[in-house]
Amino acid sequence: MRALVLGGAGFIGLHLADRLVADGHRVTIVDDFSRGRDDERLAAMRARPAVHVISADLTSAAAWTALPRDFEQIYLLAAVVGVRNVEADPARVVRVNTLTAMHLLDWVAPGQRVFFSSTSEVYAGGVDAGIVPVPTAEDVPVMVADVTSPRFAYGISKLLGEAAFVHGARAKRCQPIVGRFHNVYGPRMGADHVIPEMALRALRREDPFRIWGADQYRAFCYVDDAVEAVIRLMDSPGAVGEIVHIGNDMEQTNITDLAKLVLRLADAAPQLQPMAAPPGSVVRRCPDLGKLRRLTGLEPVVSLEEGVRRTFDWYRDHVPS
């Protein structure tokens, strides 16, 4: 099978590409390297005969005309993500994420199966407004609390992408699948996420150790489980045209308890300093995975403790102190 991974030098993208190659598929990775890294892991992927890496700006229509077209499966993971990036330049987030999605929809051929990566942020406003239950299924109302807030630019761009693929696929006769990721984490994900950010501060021996949103709850999903979900959805005929939540609903974790886990792995015992949550951050997030289970039979297998340990070990070994 020939697969195209757009944003394949990024966090989930490279883990996904690596898994596809391990399963015997030929993979083309496209990235503009504004966030994806051309590091030793990508170099190892590039050296494999089944992998072709292309540097391209997917917001440019001209870039799409140069791409090969003979793919059975296409995975769109290219996007500007991360709270700091979103708040620093929300206009860029909307522009890049929207243009990339719309160009793909123009470019895709009839019969091709397309995975569009979305986010739980599309319904986050409803959680804090008290109209969306947690754990959360796919049929809840989507809601953005404040369209003028820079933080919500990412969720808005992804909501537009969901609508574009669900409705546009009818005209293009392609086969879209929308996956909403919920707090996916793991090695090589950068520093703008709670688990690696905590790991790096723990390795620097921060004391007191600050915990933003100390009383909030999340259900974290290790990247290998997320990739398994994506692959199974793309192999499931029943998933075509559906929006499906991807995550791990087995453990809902308090952020203070997460910090204690990271500090234990770092063999550190600083004073804990609870801090106010970042503006717009939901109090609680956990997906209802009933639909994912019905379509794929998938059960998450990596526990939070094991996943955080793998992630901590990677950052300890790869990021200079």
N, C-alpha and C positions, 0 to 999 in steps of 0.2 A: 504494500500500500504506500502511496506517495502522500506525504503530509506537509502542509505549509504552516509554520508557527510564526506568527507576526508578533514581534516583541519577544522573540526567543532567546535574547541575551539577558533578559531580566530574571527576576526571582522565580516565579512560577513557570515562566516560559522555558527556561533552561532545564529545570527539573522535568518538565513535561517532554521536551525534546529528547532528553537523555533516556527517558522511559520508552518513548516511541522507537528510538534506535535499538534499545535493548530488546524490544519486542520484534525486531526484524524489519522495521519500516525504513523507507528512505525519507529524509527530512530536510526541508529547506528552511533555514532560519533567516528572518528579516528583522533588522533593528536599526534605529538611527543612533544608538549608543549615547543618547542624552542621559539615560538612566541605566540601561543595560551595560554590563561591563565586559570589555574585551580582556578577560583575565585568563589565568592558567586553565580554569575549567572549560571555558569556551575554546581555548586553544586546543585542548585535548579533544573536544567535540569536532572542531574543524578538521583535525587530522584523520578523522574516520571517513572511510570511503563513502558511507551512506549519508554524509552530511554536507550540505552546501550552505555557506553563510554569505548573506548579502547585506551591505550597508546601504540603507535607503531612508529617505524622509517620506513617510507614508501619508503626510498631509499634502503632498504634492501629487497632482494627478499624473504628471509625467513619470513619476517613479513606478506607478502601477503598470504602465505600458511596457516597461522593461522586464517585468516579472514573468517567469514561466507560468503556464496556466494548467498544466496537466496534473492536478491534485484531486484526490478523492475526498480528502478532509482538510479543512482550514480552521485554524485556531487563532482567534483575535485576542491577544493578551497585551498588545501595545497600548499604552495609556500613560498619562501623567498621573502619578499616585503619590500618597504620602501627605499627611496633614500639613507639614511645613511647606512643601511645594505648592499645595493647593492654596494655602492662605497667602503665600508670597506673591502668586501670580494666577489668580482664579481665571482671568480672561484666557491665558494660555491653556489652562486645563480644559475649558470649554472648547476652545478652538481645536486643539490637537485631538482630543478624544472624539469630538463630533466629526471632524473632517476625516479622520482615519476610518471610522465606522461607515460613513457615507460613501467614501471612495471604494471601500471593500464591497459594499452593496451594489455599487455600479459595476464593479469588475467581475463579481462572482458569476459563474456559469450555471445553467440549469443542471440540477442533479447533484451539485456539490454540497456536501454537508459542512455547515459552518458552526463553530462554537464561539459564542460571544460572551466574554467575561464581564459580568456585572457585579453588583455589590449590595450588601445589606443596607447601605446608606440610603437606598431609594425609599425605604419605608421607615427610616429611623425616627423621623419627626412624629410619626404616629405612636411610637413606643412612649416617648416622653409626654405626649398629649393624652395618654391613657386610653387610646382607642385601638391599639394593636396589642394582642396578647404575646407573651413570651413563655415558652418557645413559640416561634413565629413561622407560620406556613406561608405558602406562596400566594394565597388568595386574599391577603389583607390589603386594605387601601394603601397605596403609596402616598407619601406625604413628605414634603420639604417644609421645615419649620419657618425658614426665612430666606426667600430667594435673594435678598440683598447681602446675606452673610457670605463672605468668601469661602468659608469651610464647606458650604453645601454645593459649590460649583462642581465638585467631583460627582456627587450623587445625581445632580441634574444632568450632567453629560452622559452618565450611564443609563439613566431613565430614558433619555432620548434615544440612545442606542438600542435599548430593549424594544421600544416602539418601532424603530426603523426596521429591525430585523424581523420582528413578528409580522408586521404588516407588509413590509417591502418584499419579503420572501415570496409572497403570493404572485407578485408581478414577475419576479426573477425566476420563479420555479426552483429555487434552491431549498435546502433543508436546514433551517436554523435550529439551534439549541441554545438557550440562554441559561448560564449558570451564575447564580449569585453567591459569591464567595463570602464566608463569614470568618474573619480573624484567622486567616491562614498565616502560618509562621514556619520558620526553619532556617537552615544554613543559607548564607549568601543573600539575605534579603535587605541589606543595607542597615542603616541605623535609625531610620525614621519610623520605628514600630516599637511597641512597648517591650516585647521580650528581648530583642537584641539591644535596645537602648538601656534596659535594666542590666543586662549582662555586661555591657561595656562599663557602666558606672560602677558595678560591683567589682570588676577587675581593676578599676582605678582606685578602689578602696574609698569610695565616697562615704563621708561620715560627717553629719547625719545623712541618711539615705532617704532622698525625697521620693514620695509615692503620690503621683498625681491621680486623682480619682480613686483614692484608697478604698472607698466604700462601694465602688461599682463592681459589676459582675460581667464576665465574658465567658464564652465557650470557645476555646482555641482549637484550631485544627492543624495538625502537622501536615507539612506540604506533601508528603508521600500519600497520605489519605486523600488529600484534595486532588492530586493527579490521578489517582485510581478512580475517583468519582468522575472526573472529566472523561477519561478513556472509556469507562463503562457507559456513560451517557451517549458518547458518540457512536458506540456500537449497539445502542438500543433503538430499534425502530419506533418504539412508543414515545421516545423523548423528543422526536422531531416536532417543532412548533411549540414546545413547552418551555416554561420558566421553572427552574429547579434550584432549590437551595442546596448549597454545598458547604459542609462544615462538620463539626463534631458535637453532637448533642448529649454525649455521655457524661461530661463533666462541666458544670458551671462553676467558675472559679472566681473568688473574690480577689481583687487586684492586690490587696495587702498580702494575702496568702501566696499569690504568685511571686511577689517580691521576696517573701521568706524562702520560697523554693529556690529562686535564683541565688540568693545570698548563701543558702546552705551549700549549693554547688560550688560557689566561689570560696567557701570556707571563711566567710566574713560575718561579723556580728556587730554592725554599726547600730546607732540609734536610728529608729524609724521616724520619719517626719512626714505625716500625712499632708497632702497639698490639695487645693481645689482642683476639680477636674477641668480640663480645657473646655472653653465655651462650645456648646453644641454637641458635646460627647454624651451619648446615651447612657442612662443609668444601668441598663441591663441589656445583654444581647445573647440570644441563643436560637439557632434555627430549629424548626420542626423538620426532621428528615424523612417523614413518612413517605413523601412522594419519591424521593431519591431511592428509598428502600424498595418501593413497589416497582420502580423502573429497572433497578440494577441489582437488587439483593445485597447491596453494599452495607457493611458495618465498619465503622472506624476501628482501627486496630492499634494505633500508636497512642499510648496514654500520655497525659500531660507531663507527668514526671519524666518519662522516657524521651518525649519530644523536646522538652526544655533542656534535658541533659545533652542530647545530640546537638542542639542549637548552641548551647553555652560552650561545649567543647570546640565547635567550629570557630566561634568568635575568639575564644582564647588562643587558638592555634593560628588564626589567619589575620587578626587585626592587631597592629602594633600598639603597645601600651602607651 
